[in-house]
Amino acid sequence: MEWGTLLSKQRMRGSFKSKKNTDLRSEFEKDYHRIIGSASFRRLQDKTQVFPLDQSDFVRTRLTHSLEVSSLAKSLGQNIGENILKDGGGFGFTPRMKEDISHILECAGLIHDIGNPPFGHFGEEAIRDWFRRNLPYLKFIGYSVEELLTEQMREDFYHFEGNAQALRLVTRLHYLVDEYGMNLTYALLNTIVKYPVKSIEIQPQSGDIREKKMGYYFAEEEIFQEISKATGTGNKRHPLTFILEAADDLAYRTADIEDGFVKGLISYHKLKEELESLQRNTLMDEFFPADRLEMFYNRGIEKEAHNLESYAVKNWIVWAQSYLIHCATTGFTKHYQEIMNGTFKKDIFSETVGEKFMTCLGSIAHQCVFTSKDIYRREVTESVMIDFLMDRLVSAVLYYDTEFEQDTMQSRMISIISDNYKKAYRLQSKGKSEAEKLYLRLLLVTDYICGMTDSYAKRLYQEMNGII
């Protein structure tokens, strides 16, 4: 792979160019403003990261998480770009490209979660579970829906994935001007495809990170092929994807600790105890995370901080992020040749101290946050809402846009689906087989649900059940 091709400025529609071009922004800076001004991006403010339907104004939303990922990704891009230049460039890398990758990563951070449904990662699981439980029993004019769909179509639903939905949303569903969505650059679109495989190619046990999940639906396969051809990645990961993933992992691992602490699920002493264990088992110069936490606690005493434990934890989070940025920078630089050759199979924290550090943070969050009664209670509630909406909407779309008459309730359910999504369906289904139209109607349901905010999903559920 070569940087000149990887940083493709090509767009699906192309760019409008006036005779007097006074716009001095790069194509990637233009992407930033397209994203910031979109309704899809604004909706992230009411989609929760970990604590859905939470009353606190402190815990992260998808919006604040995306802003953090954007910031961290840009910083990583600057660090890594500088390292590549110091080592002689390689693969045609230039100083201008350093600026470009920083802008691309900044944009990628903003949209990496833009396709996710309401209620955090549990929303994805709830949709997958609904299809696994119900698709085998759905009937269309007396035939099994599961049998009418091709294998890839079925697997798209059984492995429903927010990452694939993000690509679909920004290329198909953001119907502002025409059918090309946000019409973003191919370099940016390729960067957000974390898993450049389709649903029937997923191999989570292969050891190759790119095969862990699905990266695009059957509906967007041609778009993906066009993007990967233009950037020269083929079925390999775009190098910037490794950086985006590191920024995402770094952001949520540290944020989960901070949010868990604020919610009272992780104590200062629990965090210190786990970090002391990590410190004892990691023989590495200058890596003393438990000592750092204690140092900030003692500094809080000197500064007469109101809440010593809060002061220590929040300052420690800043230090941890800085340290992990260093680890990710080291990891990418160390494996640069493999990444550019498309042969690197792990994340860029692997073989650095950051790998054990990230594992430790994930373990603390799992023990104290994700398996807490509070989270489980919320997830039960969210599951009821998702199941209800899926039941009603799937029933309504089965015979939508067919010669068969819908009943009164089905017609009303169709009427509440966004006109933009229905317009996108009509454009995509034109000239398609009946099986593909059926597939696209089921995607119409997931498109609509993924476009919902937490509050809207809850309100719609309550209204449809007469709960005032």
N, C-alpha and C positions, 0 to 999 in steps of 0.2 A: 504494500500500500504506500502511496505517495501523498504528501500533504497537499500538493497542488490540486489533486483530485478529491481528496478527503474533504477539503473545505469548499465544496461545491456551492456556488451562489445560485444555482439553478432553482427555479420554482415551477410548480405545475402549470400556472397560468403565464409565467414570465413576468417581467417588471414593466410598469409604465414609465416611459421616458419622454420627457418634454424637450422641446428645442432649447429652452433656457433652463438648464438643470441647476437650480440653486440649493438643492438638498445635498449637503456634503456628508450625510451619514453613510456608513458602510451598509451593505445589505443586511448584515447581522444586527446592526444597531436598529435598523428598521423593523426587524423581527421583534425586538424588545418592545417597541411601542405598539405593535399590533397585538401583542399578548396582553400588555398592561391595560389596554383599552377595551378588552373583550369581556363580555358578560360571563363567559365560562370561567375566566380567571377570578372575577369578583365573587362568584358563587363559592369559591374556596373558603371565604371568610365564615361561612356557616356550614362547613363540613369539618367535623372534629378529627383530630389525629389519633388520639387514644381514648379519650373520655367523652363519648357521644352524649349529647343532651345534657352536658354539664352546666351548672349555673355559675361556675367560677369564670372570671374574665382573665385569669392568668394562664390556664393550661392552653397548649398549642391547638390551633385550628390547622386545617390543611393550608390555609393562606400563610399563616406565620411560619409554618414548617417549610413551605415552598420558598419563602423569602430567605429563610436561613440557609436552605440548600443552595439557592442561587448565589448567595454571598460566599459561602464556603467553596462552591464549585469555581467561581471566578477567581478566588484567592489561590486555589490549587492550580488553576490554569496558568496564572501568572508565575507561580513558583516553578511549575514543571516546564513551562515555556522557556523560562530563564535558564534552567538546567540544560535543556536541549541545546540552546544557543551556546552555552559555555562549553559543551562537549563537541562543538563543531557543527551543530545543525542536524545533519543526517536526514535522509529522505526528503531533501529539498526544503528544509525548514528555514524560514526567514524571520527577521524581527517583526515585520508586519503580521505574520501569521501568529505570533505570540499574542498580539492584540486581538486578532480574529477569534482564536480559540477561547480567550477570556470572555468575549461577548457571546459566543455560541453557548458556552457553559453557563453563563449568567441566565440566558434565555431558557436553556434546557432545565435548569433548576426550577424555574417558574412553572413549567408545564409538565414536569415529570409525573405529577399526581393528578393532573387535570381531568383524567378519565375515571377516577375512582368514584364509586357510589357513596351514598350517605353512610354514616355510622362506622367510619374508619375501615380497617382491614377486615373487620368482621362482616361488613356489608358484602365484600367480595365472596367470603366463605358462604354467606347465607344464600347468595344467588347461585353459586356452584351447587350447593346442597339441594336447592329447590329443583334444579334441572336433573340432578342424579336421582332424586326421589320421584319426579313427576314425568319427565320426558318419555320414559319407556311406556307410560300408560296413556299418553295423549293420542287422540284420534282425529283424523282429518278425512271427512267423507268416508268414514268406515275403515280407513287404513291407518296403520301405526305411523305416527309422525317420525319416530325414531328410524323406522325402516325407509321412509320416503327421503330422508336426508342422507347425504353422502357421509362417509366416515369422518372426513375433516369437518364438515358442518356440525355433526354431533359432538365431536371432541372439542370444538370451539366453545360449546355451552358447558360441557362437563369440566373444562379447564378455564372457565371464564376468568379473565385477567384484566385488572385495571391498567396495566402497561399497554396491552393491545387496544384497550378502549381509548387511551390517550391518543394514539396514532389515528384511530378512527375519528375521534372528535375533531382534532385540528385539521384533518384533511377532508372530512366529509360533512360533519354536522354543524360546524360553525358557519351557518349559511347567512353571511352578511352581504356579500356581493354576488356570488355565484356558487357553483357546486364544488369549488376548490378549497372550501374551508378558510382557514387563516392564510393559506397560500404562503407558507413559511419556506425558508431555504432548505434544500435537500441535506445540507450538512447538519443543520439543526434537527431535522426529522430523523435522520439516521442515528444521531446521538441519543435520542430518547428511546430507541428500540434496544432495550437491554438484552433481549433474548431473540436473536435473529433466526428463529425457527418457527414453523407452524405447529398447530396443536398435535398433529400426528407424528411429529419428530421430537417431542419432549422426552428427555432421558435424564431424569434427576439424579440417577445413580452413576452416570457416566464419568463424573469427575470434571467435566467441562462445563464451566459456569454458564456459557451461552445456551446450553440445552436444558437448563433448570426449569424454565417455564416457557409459555408461548409468548411470542412477541408481536404477532399480528393475526388477525382473523382471515378466513378464506375471502371475505368481502374486500379486504385491503391487500390481498396477495400481489396483485398487479402493481399497485402503488408501491409496495415495498420493493418489488423487483426493479422498478424504474429508479427508485431512490438509491438502492444499493449498487445498481449499474453505474449511475452517474457519479457516485463517490468512490467506486472501485473496491468496495468492501466485499461484494458477493454475499456469501452466507457467514462471513466473519463479523465479529464485533467491531464497530467503529472505535478507534483508540480513545476518543473523548468519552465514550460510554463508560470506560473503566473509571475515569475521573468523576463523572457524574454519579456513578454508583457509590464511590468512596465518600463523596460529599453527602449523599443521602444517608448512607449508613452512619456516618459520623454525626450527622445532625440528629437523627432519631435516637441513636444510642445514648447520647449525652442528654438530649431533651427528655427522654423517658425517665432518666434518673432525677432530673430537676423537677419535672411535673409530679413524679411519684413522691418526691420529698415534700413538695408544697401540699399535696393531697394527704400527707400523713401516712403514706403507705411504705415509704422508705425512711428509716431513721438515720441520723448522722452516725450513730454507733454501728448500725448494720453495715452502712457503706464503708466505714473505717475498717471494720472487721474483715470484710471481703477483700478490700484493697491490701490489707496486711498479709492475707493469705497469698494473694497474687504476687506481692512484693517478695515474699519468702521464696516462692517457686520460680521467680524470674531473675536469673543472675545477669543483670545488664547494668552497665555504668549509667549513672544519672537518671535511672528510672525508679523513682521512689514515690508512687502515687499516694500511699497512705501517709508518708511523711509530709507530702505537699498539703494534704487535707488538714493535718494537724498544725502545720505552719500557718495556714490561713486562719485557723481557729485562734491561735495565739496572737496573730496580727489583729484579729477582731477584739481581743482583750485589750491590746495596746490602744486601739482606736475607740474603745468604749462603744462597740457596736451594740445596738439594742438587742438583737437576737444573734448570739454567737454562732450557733449551728447553721442558721440560714446564711449568715455572712460567709462562713467557711465553705459551705457546699456550693453557693453560687459563684464564688471566686474560683473555686476548684474546677467547676465546669468550664470556665474560660481557659484555664490552664490546660485542661484535658483536651479541649478542642485544638488548641495551638500545638500540643504535642502530637496529636493524631494527624494534623495537617502535615507535620514534618514526616511522620511515618509513611503516609500515602505518597508524598513527594518522592521519598527515598525508594518506595516500592515501584512506582512507575518508571523512575529513572533506571533502576537496576534491571528491570525487565523490558526496557524500551525496544530492543531488537525483536524480542519474541512478540510483543504487542503489535508492532508494525508488520511483522510477518504473519500475524493472525494465528499464532501457535500457543499463545499464553492462555491457560485454562482456568486461572484462579482470579481472585480479586487482588488489588494492589496492596492490601494490608498483609497478605500472606508473606511469610518469611521475614516479617519485621516484628518488633515488640508490640506494635499496634494490633497484631492479630490476636494475641493473648489478652490484651487490654480490652479490645472490642468484645471478645467472648465473655470476659468477666462482667462487663457492663450489661450485656444481653442477659446473662444468667441472673444478675441481681433484679433486673426489670421483670424477668419471667417469674421469679420466685415471689416477688413482692407486689407487682402490679398486675400483670396479665392473668394471674391465677387467683386474684383477690375476689372476695365475695361481691364487692362493689361492681367490679367489671363483669363478672358472671351474671349478676342481676340485670345489668344494663343490656347485656347481649341477649338474654332471654326475651326481654321486651322488644329489642330491635328485630329479632328473628320473627316474632309474631307479626310485626308490621311489614317486613319484607315479604314474608310468605303470603300475607293477605293481598298485598299489591300485585305480586307475581300471579297469584291465582286469578284475580279479576282481569288483569291486563292481558295475560296470555289467552284466556278464554275469549276476550274481545277481538284479538288480532287474528286468530286462526282463520276466520272467514272474511276478514277485512279485505277489500279490493278483490273480491271474487264474485262470481255470479250468484252465490248463495246469500240468502237474506239473513241479516243479523237480528237478534231480538232487541227489545227496547233498551235493556241494561247494557248490552254489548255496544250498541250505537252511542250511548252516553259515555261509556268508558273511552271509546275512540275519540270522542269530541274533546276530552280533556288533555289528550296527548298534544304536545307542542306542534304547531303547524310547520315549524322548521324541520322537525324530525320526520313528519309525514311527507313533506316535500322532498327531503333527502331520500326517503324510501322510494317514492315514485320515480325519481331520477335513476336510482340504482337498479330498480326492478324492471325498467323498460327493456323489453326484448329478452328477458331471462326465462329460464324454464320454470315450471310450476314448483318444482322442488326448491329452486333457489329463491323464488319469491316467498315461499313459506319460511325459509331460513331467514330472509331479510325481514319478514314480519316479526319473527321472534327477536331478532336484533333490535327491532323498533321498540320492543318492551325494555330491553336492557339499556338502550340509548336513553329512553325517557327516565328510567329509574336512576341511572348514573348521573343524569343532569339535575336530579333533585338535591336540594340541601337537606340537612338533618331536620330542620324546622318544617320545611315543606312536606317531607315524607310523613312526619308525625302528624301534621295538620290535615293532610289528605286522608290518612288512615282514620283519624278521629271523625272527620266530616262524613266519610263513607260509612262509618259505624254509628252515626248519630250521637257521637260524644261531643257535647258542646263545652 
